[in-house]
Amino acid sequence: MGPFAARFSVTPSLSGGTEVQIPPLGSLGLASHDGPAHLKVRLDTLDQDRTFALANDTNGLAAASQTAATDVQNGVTRLLTRSIVAGLLGALLLSAIVFRRWRRVLAGVGVAAATLTATGAITAVTFKPGSIEEPTYHGLLANAPAVVGDARRIADQFTKYRDQLQRMVGNISKVYATFSTLPVYQASPDTIRVLHVSDLHLNPAAWTVIAAVVKQYQVNVVVDTGDINDWGSQVEASFVAAIGALGVPYVYVRGNHDSSITAAAVAAQPNAVVLDNQIATVAGLTFAGIGDPRFTPDKEASAEIDDVPGLLDASGSQLAATVDAAGTPVDIALVHDPASAGPLNGAVPLVLAGHRHTRKVSILAPVSGRSETRLMVSGSTGGAGLRGLEGDTPTPLEMTLIYLDPSHTLQAYDEITVGGSGTAEVTIRRRLAADDPDSEPATPASPQSHSASPAPLNSFNPSPSRR
């Protein structure tokens, strides 16, 4: 049945009915018919190849749902055929052993045939097709009615929500440009715009917001500091396909939830550059990046790491050595965990990181004889994925738009925050590079609610001033 290996069985019963077992979640009962036979369907194993094929096929789920009824019908037909043959052969052999006379043997087979025929007739007469709409849930599936009720509408609702987010970003950008009254910083045509995202954690809403910001602000390059997936599995690899649709270069380093499979899937995108202790020039900027040294979904390997801080520090030291050996200035260094940023202090002017799902900007302690280094930690652009729904308030989607002048010097940055799943609020805060990053943020542009009238996404000239 679809990707599952299903075991069908029939047993004598006074009450009849059907039971579908889904280990370890529990089971559901259907009052499908009256006795004397009870049908049991057990979903045993998940075929890996069929599961991958189903996940990678855009029409896989629709096709599986269309063939599910046929799969069940075929399973029941095979079960009945085998049961009838087994019943008749069993009656034949048992009668032959007990009676040893052909007339009595044939009579025994006749009784078995009549019993099977009567069982089938009772089942057919009492069969209730509508019973599937009124199942009885057992075990963890006891919560299924509420889940199914939401699942029937989730696709349509989520599509509307993503479209709303896209309009929201356009609205707030237009408001920000129109009502700014303190023109402290004005982006020039040759300004390089870098969009820093991190920790998407499989949230498809993140791609909608990223695409809107890329278009609204004419972003030159998107930088992703990892955890684009949750488990790093092959099934999740298709999530990164949206990178190619952005139409701008995409620079990426692995997070602790990303595997080599994830990195390979990103690298396969036509506009993507994956860095792992490497240096590359993209959109006129020189980037150095290294993936997180851990892969935390592998619990056995993670348990063997005795010194996580030391491991992260060594990763930063490895990238710092690569930067020093390059002999050319690096504009931006990329790590996933900010704990790896220490060794890069003084080696690069700007370090971008994520991991902590909390936005923070700081200037690292000065190193004698070396230039100042600013560490910018992004919040989760994916709202921490499913983790973001665990608290009372959904985790917001956060990203940072960085402005660099033609000499690749940081001038300003916008902190863009989109309300978490189910909310409709966008906030943009402008900071100047000259400001103390630990000071209170500048007054944000007025948040837009979902009731605001949509603005065309191509109507905004991305040159907002500080509010």
N, C-alpha and C positions, 0 to 999 in steps of 0.2 A: 504494500500500500504506500505509494509515493516512495520516500527514501527508507521506510521502515520494513523490516521483516516481521510479518504478522503471523501469529499462530491461532488458527481457528479450532475450536473443539466443541463437542456437544455431549451433554450428560443428561441422565434421567432427572426429572424434576416434576414436582406437583404444581409449582407456580409458573413455570416457564420463564419468559423474559430473556433479556440479553445483557451481558456485562462486558464492558470494554475496560481492560486493565492497561494503565500507562505507568509502569514502574519508573521512578520511585514516587511519582506524583500522586498516585492513588487510582481510583477507578470511577466510572460512571455507569449507572444502571438504567436500562430502558424497559418499560413495560410493553415490549414489542408484540408479545403473543402470550397465550395461556399455555399450560402444560400439555403434554408431559415431557418436553425437551427444553433444556436450558442451553442457550448459545453463549459461548465465551470467546472473546477476541482479545488477544494479548499482543501488544506492540513490544517486541523483544529487543531487537538490535537496530541500530542506525547504520545504514550502509554509507561509508565515507565517500566513495566515488559518486554515488547517486546524490548525496547531499551537496557535494561541491558543484555538481552539474546543475542541480536545482537552484543553488544560490547564485551561480554565475550567469544563468540564463534570465534575461530580463522578463521573459514570459513564463518562467519556471513555475512560480506560485499559481498563476492563473491556470496553467496546463495541469498542474497537480490537482487543483480543486475540481477541474472538469473531469478528470479521470478517476477521482476518488470513489465515486459511486460505482463505476465499472469494476474497480479493483475489489470493492467489497462484494459485489455480486459474483464475481469470478471466484472469490475465496469461499463464499457460502456454497456455490454450486459444486466446487471441488470437494468441500467437506461433506455435503449430502451424498454425492456419488460414492465417496470412500466409505461413508457410514453405512449406506445401503448394502454395498458389496461386502463390507466386513460383517454386517449383521446376518446376511444370508449365508455367507460362508461359515460363520461361527455356528449358526443354527444347524447347518448341514453336518459339520464335523462333530458337534456335541451330540446330535441325534444319532449319528452313525456309531459313536462310541457307546452310547447308553443303550439304544434299542437294537442295533445291528439287524434291523429288518427294513427293507426299502419302503414299505408302505408307511411305517411309523416315521422313518427318516423324512419322507416327503411331507408327511403331516406336520412334522416339526418345522420344516422349512416353510410350509404354508402358514403356520401360526406366526412365524417370524415376519413373513411378508405382510400378513394382515396387520400385525402390530405396527410395523413401519408405515404402512399405508394410512392407518388410523392416526398415527402421530402426525404425519404430514398433513392430513386433512384437517385435524384440529388446529394445527399451527396456521394453515392457510386461512381457515375460516375466522380465526381470532386475531389475525395479523392486523396491527394498528400502525400504519406508516407515520401518523402524526406524533408517535411517542418520542421521536428524536428531538422534538421541540420542548419536551418536558423531562429531561434527564434528572436522575438523582445522583448527586456528586458525593464522593467519599474521599477521605484523606486530604491532601493539600489542594485537591481540585474543588474542595468545598467553596473556595473563593472564586471559582470560575464564572458563575453567573454575572458577577459585577465586571469581571475582566472582559467577557464576551460582549457585554452590553456596550462597553466603551470601544472595543476593537471594531465594532461594526461602523463606527463613525470616525475613527481616528485618522484614516487616510485622507478623507475630505477635509477634516478640520485642520490637519497638519499642513496640507497644501495651502489652505487659506491663510494659516498663521504665517507661513514662510513668505507669501506674497505681501502680507501686511508688514512684516519686518522690513522688506525691501522698500516699500513705500515710506516707512517710518524714517529710514536712514536718509532717503531723499528729502523728506520734509524738514528734518532737523538741520540738514546741511544748508538748505535754503534759508531757514530762519537764522541760522548762525551767521551766514554771510550778509543777510539783509539788516539785522539789528545790531551788529557789532559797532560800538561807538568809540572804541579805543584802538586805533590802528597802530599797535606797537610793532607787529610783525606782519609783513606782507610778502607772501611767497612769490618769487619771481619766476618767469618762464623757464629758467635754467635750474630751478630748484629740483633736487632729487628727492622723490617721495618714496619712503620705505614703509611698507605695512608689516608690522610685527604681529604674528599670530602664534598661538601655542596651545597645546592640550585640547585638541578638538574632541577627542574621545568619542568618535563615531557619531557625533551629533550632526545630522544633515542640515539643520537650520544654520549651522556655522557657515556653510558654503554660500547660502543665500546672502548673508550679511557681508561676507568677504567680497563676493562679486559686486554687491552694491557699492561698497566703499572703494573698491578698485576703480569702478567706473566714475563715481562721483568725484573722487579726488585725483583722478588721472595718475594712479599709483604706477611707479616705474618698476618696482620689484617687491614681491612678497617673501617674507622670511618666516619660516616655521621652525620653532625650537622643540619640536617633538611631541610624542604621545598623541599621534594622529589616530591611532587605534587603541583598543583595550587589551587584546590578547595576542596581537601579532600573528593571527592565523591566516591561512590562505583564503578563507571565506571572507575575511574583513578586507582583503587587498583591493577589492573592487571599489571600496569607499573612496579611494584617492583618485578615481577617474575624473572627478570634478576639477582637478588641478589643471588639466589641459584646456578646459573651457574658460579659464580666467583670462587668457590672452596676454599674460605678462610673465616674466621669469619668476620662478619659484625656487627658493633656496631652502634646503631642509637638512636637519640633523635628527638622528634617532632619539627618542625618549626611552625611558625605562619600560614602557609598555609596547614599544615597537620592536619588531624582530627584523632579521635580515630579509625575510619575505616582504615585510612592509617597506623596507628601504628599496628593495628591488622593484616593487610596484610603483613607488614614487619615481624612481629613476627612469622607468619606462615611459613616463609622461613626456611629451615633446618639449615642454618648457621648463622642466625641473632639473635642478642640480643638487645632488646628494653629496654632502661633505662628511668625511670621517677621517679626521686628522689630516685635512687637506686645505689648500688655499685655491681660490678661484676668483676671477674677475667677472662680475655680472652687473649689467646695467651701469657700467662705469665705476663700480665700487669693488674694492678688494675685500673678500670675505675669507675668514678662516673658521673652520668648524670641526667639531668632533662629536660623535654620538655618545649617548650615555653608556658607561661601561657595564651597566646592569641590565638584566631582562627579568623583571620581577614576576611575570606570570609563570616562569619556571621556578616553582617553589623549592625544589631540591637544590638547584644551583644557587638560589638566593640564600638558602640556609647555610651554605658553605662559606659565605663571605663573612669573615670575622670583623673586618675593619672597613665599614662602608665609607666613613669620612675620609679615610686614607685612600681608598680606591678612587673616590671622586676627585680628591686633590691631585692624585697621580695622573688622572685623565686631563685635568687642566694643565698640569706641568708638561705633559706630552704635547699638547697643542701649543703651549708657550714656546717649547723648544722648536717646534715646526715653524712658528712665526719668526723666531730669532734666526733660524737657519735660512729662511727665505731671502733675507737681505733686501726685501721691498716692504714699504709700509703697508700695514693692514688697516683698513678702515673700521671693520666691524668683526668681532669674534662671536661665534655662536656656540653655546653649550645648552644642555637641557636643564640640569640642576645648577642653581646659582652657587652651590657648594664647590663647583669646579672652577669658579671665576677667580679665586684668589691668586693663583700663579700667573694669571694674565694681567694683573695689576701693573700698569706702567708699560706693558708691551703693546697695548692697543688703546685707542681713545674711548671705545664703546664696546661693551659686552652685553649681548642679549641672551636671556634665559627664560625659563618657564617653570614647570613642575609644581610649584606651590599653590597654584590656582588663586593667588592673591597678587595684585599689582603692587610693585614697590620700585622706586627709583632712588639710587643712592650713589654718592661718590666714594670710591674706595679710599682707604687711608693712603695718603701720599707716600710714594717711595722716593727716597733721596736720589736726585739726579735723573728721574724719569718723569714722563708726562702724566697728567691726570687721567684717570680711567673712571668712566661712568658705567654703572651696572643698572640695566633696565630689565626688571622681571615682569613678564606679562601675566595677567590673570588668565583664566581658561576661556579661550575663544569658543569652546563647545559647551560652556556652562557646566564643566566637570562631567559631562555625559549623564549617565543614570545616577551617579553619585550626587549630582546637583539637585536631585529631587528628594533627597533623604531628609532635608531639614524643613522647617516651617516655611521658608522663603526660597524659591528656586535660585540657584547660583546664576548670576548674570553672565552674559557673553561679553568678553572684554578683548580689546585689541588696541594697538597703539600705532598711530601714524607719525612717522619720524621725518622731519624736514632737514635736509643737508644742503649746504650751499655748494657752488661749483668746486670749491677747494675741499669738499667732503667734510666740512666742519658742521657739527650739530648746531642748528639754529633754534629749533622749537619742536614740540611734539604735542599731538592731540591724543588724549586718552578717551577712547570711544567705548561706551558701555551701553549694551542693549539688555533690557530686562530679561530675566530668565524665562524658561518655558511657561507659557500661559499668561505672561504679562506683556504690556505694550508701552514701553518707555525707552527713550534713547537719550543719553546724556553725552555731551562732548565738552571736555575740559582742555583749555589751551594752557600750556606751560612754555616759558622761554628757557633756553639753555642757560641763560645767565642767572635764573632764579635758583635759590637753594632747593634742591629736590626734596628735602625733608620738611619744607615749610608747608603751610596749609595750601591746598589747591586753589587756583583761581576760580572765580564764580562761574559756574557752568552755564551754558546756553539753556534756555528754558526747555524742559522735557516736552516732547510731543506725545499726546495720548492717541489712542487708536481712532478717536473721533475726528482728528484733523483731516482736512481734505488733502488728497494725494497731490504731490508735486511731480512733474515729469522728472525722470531720473537723469535726463541729459540737460536739465536746465540750470545746473549749479556750476558756477565757476569757482573751483576750490581755492579760494584765497581768503579764508576767514581771519578775522582779527581777534585779539584777546578780549574775553568778556570779563 
